């Protein structure tokens, strides 16, 4: 996988996480973006060694939800 493909996957996943955060937690776009971009999960998504960037948005959102509710990524 080349760098452009990896960036596309991360950007698409991030977009979906933001939308799911807005929907489930009733956040504004700005609140949801801040939440996702400042999360522990986002740091892990950017670490290509974790492989989270090519997992589904649903899988990653479950991890984000856990982090938001309990203060850490599961």
ABEGO torsion letter per residue (X at the ends): XBAAAAAAAAAAAAAAAAAAAAAAAGBBAAAAAAAAAABAAAAAAABAAAGAAABBAAAAAAAAAAAAAAGBBX
